Amino acid sequence: MPFCPKCRAEYVEGTVACDDCGVALSAEPPEPRAGASALVEVWYTHGEMDAQLMRSLLESSGISSMFSGESLRLTHGFTVDGLAEVRILVREEDAKRACEIISSLDGMRQCRECGRPAHEKDAACHYCKKQLS
C-alpha cells in the first residue's frame, strides 16, 4: 500500500499522489514520529456500525482507537476482497489488552499463535493465517 510521507495517510494501490498534500506517495510506511506510539491493527470490519461499536467498547476500557481504510467504504458503500475494510488501530502498548477485550466478546476467540481476535467460526486466523483449533 502506498503512504503519504507528509500526512502519513494510507492509499490503495495505483494511487500516486496524496489527495490532501499533493505530494508523491511512498511504497514504504512512514517512520513513527519521535515520541509517538506506533499504531497496531487489532481488528477489522466491513460496516460503519460494527466499527463504531468496537471503538466504543475499546474507549470504555480506556483504549483510544482510530480507523484506517474507511474512505473507500464510505465512497463506494461496499467491500470487495477486503478493499474497503475498516481496520481498527490502537497504540502498540494497548494492543494486547485490546485483543483480549475483543476476543472475549460472544462469538469470538483468540488466536494462540499471534494473540489476535478471530471469529469462532473462522478456520484460520485473519492475521497470521495459522489454523485455529
N, C-alpha and C positions, 0 to 999 in steps of 0.2 A: 504494500500500500504506500502511495506517496504521501509525504508530510510537508507542511509549510515550515520552513526553518525559522520564520519570524513569529507567527502566532501559534505554531505547533499543531494546527488542525490536521486531521487525517482525511484523505480523499480516496475515491475509488480509482482503480487502475485506469489509465488513459487520460486522466486529468493532468495538465501540465503546469497550471498556474493557480495560485490561491485566489479564490473569489473575493476575499476581503482585502488582502495585502497586495495582490498583483505581482508577487514575486514567484520565481520558478520553484517548483516543488522538488523535494529531495526524496530519493528512494530509502534513505536511512531515517529511522525515527530520531527526533531531536534529543540531544542530551538533556537530562533533568537540570533544571535551573538550580544554581547554588542555593542550598538551604531548603529546597523544595523536596517534598516526598515524591517518590516515584508512584505512579498510579498502576494498579493491577486490576485486570478484569476478574470479577468474581462470579458473574452470571450474565446470561444473555436472554433476550426475549424478542417476540415479534410484535407485541402490542403495547400501545401507549398506557393502557390501564395496568397491565402487568408490571411495566417498568416503574410507574408511579407508585404502585403498591409496594414493590420491592424497596424503592428509595425510602418510602415512609417507614417500613419495617426497620431498615438499617439505621435511619436517623433517630428512630425512637429508642434505639440501643446505643446512641451516641456515636454512630459511624457516619461521617459525611460521605456522600457519593455523588457521582456525576454520570451522565450518559455520553456514549460515543456511538456514532453511526446512525443517529436518528434522523438526520436531514434527508436522506434518500427515502426512508419510510414515510416521512411527513410529506415529501413531494409526490411520491408515487402511490402511497397507500397500500402497498403490498410488498411481500418478500419473495425473492426468487433465489434459491441456492445460498441463502444467508446474506445476500447482497445488502439488505436493509435491516439486518438485525440491530436491535438496540443493545449495546453492551453496557453493563453496569460496572463502573470503576470505583475503586476505593484506594485510599493511601496504602502503601505497601505494609506499613505497620499494623493496619486494621484488617488486612486480607484474611488471615487465619480465622479471626473471630467472625468476620462477615460470612465466610464459607461455612462455618459451624452453624451460624444462625439460619442461613438459607437451607442447609442440609437437614435441619431439624423440623422443617415445615412438613405438613402432611403431603404424602406422595413424593417425597424427596429422600435422598440418601447421600452419603459422602463417598467419593472415590477413595479407595485405600491407597492407591498409587500416588496421586497428586494432591488429595485433600479437597478438591473442588466439589461443588454440589452436582448432583445428577438426578434426573427423574428416576423413580423406582422402576419404570417400565423400560428404560434405556438399557441396551445390551452392552454398550461401550461408552466410556467417558468422552464427552464432547471436547475436552481439553487435551488429555494425554492419549486418547484413543485406545486405552487398555480395556480389556474385558472387565465388566462389572460382575461380581459374584453375588 
